[in-house]
Every structure is written in structure tokens, then in C-alpha cells.
Amino acid sequence: MNIFSRYLMRNIFIGFSAAAGLLIPLFTTFNLVNELDDVSSGGYHWTQAVLVVLMTLPRSFIDLGPFIALLGGIVGLGQLSKSMELTAIRTTGFSIFRISMVALCAGLILTISLGVVDEWVASPLQQRALQIKNTAIALDESSSSTGNILWARKGNEFVTVKSLDEHNQPVGVEIFYYRPDRSLESYLYASNATVLDGKVWMLNHINEKKWVNGEEITGIKERLQWQSIFTSMTLQELTMPSDSFSIKQLSQYITYLKNTGQPSIEFKIALWQKLGRAILALAMILLAIPFTFSAPRSPGLGSRLAIGVIVGLLTYISYQIIVNVGLLFCLNVEMVTLAPPIFILIIALKMIYQFDQRPL
């Protein structure tokens, strides 16, 4: 790497820092406003909301990665274009294609860094933040949350858990056993349970119903051991949204869902979206090159940034829409998550090629 490449890369990373310094506080403010909506006097306090927002900062950084790559590239290279330094560098034989490859190297470093942060920093912190929030909300007696947070299936056995208490023990456990003809064989409800180890639960205060030859038989038991059908992952992890999982956790959970015959497309999309987001970041840094060389002698860096913000927002929103449509209609996971970023990458490379063919 020669002196020009190092100089270009340094300015690109300065642009990344400037873009992150602009976007992270802005979106953090939006996240804080959303968290404050869940604050209550008896459970989730504002101090916990602030802590949750701070702990999810790495996740915000990951999600904004492609946006930061685009704006950072425009800022870093745009300043050099404005000061005519890019023109001087090109007179030494440095083509637009070579400048693009330097930008791509910077994008690769950014993408790898984002991947490391995602796997070992953002995911654990986000899950811990959500545990803090869920525990605080569960302690609020006035909370109107009634949805079941855990579901599992193994063969003809279905299990649902309403919530977890402050000690992360199951509350409101329902177990359904179905016959091969899909008629209900038995139903069991336990007010709470104690997890003895990863596979055995002690169910407490049980109401049981069975149907034998069309006759309903009811019974009450104080305690009953039950062989859990949940995965080796902790119950706290299973309550987390798919976008908070690391690659290892997603792989484990997808395997479990496949083995038990449950739909896994949501988690497959979350897994492949990690790769799609990385490709999108590389595409966006290359897309910054046409912004830089579209009018190299124009001082209008602000207008380029404004257009970059619009392009970044439209790209981000469009990608999320495509992913959600794919989830809704159970489309091919790889195509839904990888095709849009690859398409943008091809467009960026084609535009770079056209600019590279122009005379200096």
C-alpha cells in the first residue's frame, strides 16, 4: 500500500467517524423516546430505560453500518474532491478504479469490525438489556401484557409459557398432547415451574384434563416432574428477538426448530441478513464513489450529503420491506437477504466503471 492509498484510507475512516458521530446520537435519541413510552411508576423506571438504550448502542452501530459506509465515503472523499486533492492524486496515475479499491478495503475493515462487534459485543449486551427491561415490566402489577412469550413443539407435544418471573423461572405453563389424528388427548396447566436442570422441570399447582373414549377426566396435582422439550439455550435467550442472536445462537436454534418440525424462516432470515448487511455496507461505500466524481470541482458537498442521506434511507427502508415481505410469504431466504445488496453492489461497480472510462 503506497502513500496515496494510506492517505485515502485515512480520510475515508475520518469520514466514517464523522458519519457515526452524526447518526448514532440521532438514532439513540429516537430509541430513548421509544423506551420512555414503556416507563411506568411500578416497574420499568427511566434510569433503566437510559441503561437499556446505552447497552443497545452497539446494536444501533451495527444496524447503521451501511448508512455510515455511504455517508462516511461521501464525507471522506468529498473533502478531498473539494480541495482538488483527488484530481492531483489522479494525475499521478491513480485511476478511479484504484481509488474504489482503496475505498473497498476500508469498507472491508469496517465490515469485519462490525461483524466482530455484532457477535461478541452487540448481541450479549442487547440480550442483557432486554432481560433488564422484561424483568422490570414483569414486576409491574399494573402491566397489561398477556401474551405468551415462549412456544415449543416436539412431535405431538406443544408447550407454551406465559412469562418468566424475576428469577427467570417459568410462569403459566400449558402443555398439550395430541393424538395422531390431531384430536386433543390431554391438557395440563401449571401455575409455575422450577427448572431443576436444562431438561427437567418441576411443575407446581397443576390442573390436568384427559379425554378417554369421549369422556373428560380432570385432576389436580401439587407437583409433577416434566421432561422439557426446550433447547439447551436458556429460557432468557429464547425470549429474545431473532435480531439479538449471535451467529452461534441462531445456528443452534435453527437446528432445534428443524429437528422439532417448527418453522424457522424468521431465524434463517436473521442469520443470512448478517451476511446481507455486510454486502450492503460494501455496496454503499462503492456507491459513494459516483457521488464524489459526479461533479469533482463543485463545492456542493452539503448537497451530495443530502442526496446521500436520501439514498441511504431509501435503501435501508427498501431492504427492510423486502426482508419482511420475504418473511410474510416464506420466500427463499438467500434470495430475499442477499439479492438486494448484490444488486446494489453491481450497480455501484457499473457506475464506477463508467466514471473510470471518462477522461481526467
Secondary structure, DSSP 8 states (H G I E B T S, - for coil): --HHHHHHHHHHHHHHHHHHHHHHHHHHHHHHHHHHTT--SSS--HHHHHHHHHHTHHHHHHHTHHHHHHHHHHHHHHHHHHTTHHHHHHHTT--HHHHHHHHHHHHHHHHHHHHHHIIIIIHHHHHHHHHHHHHHHHT-TT-------EEEEETTEEEEEEEE-TTS-EEEEEEEEE-TTS-EEEEEEEEEEEE-SSSEEEEEEEEEEEEETTEEEEEEEEEEEEE--S-SS-HHHHTS-GGG--HHHHHHHHHHHHHTT---HHHHHHHHHHHHHHHHHHHHHHHHHHHHHSSTT---HHHHHHHHHHHHHHHHHHHHHHHHHHHHTT--HHHHHHHHHHHHHHHHHHHHHHHHTS--
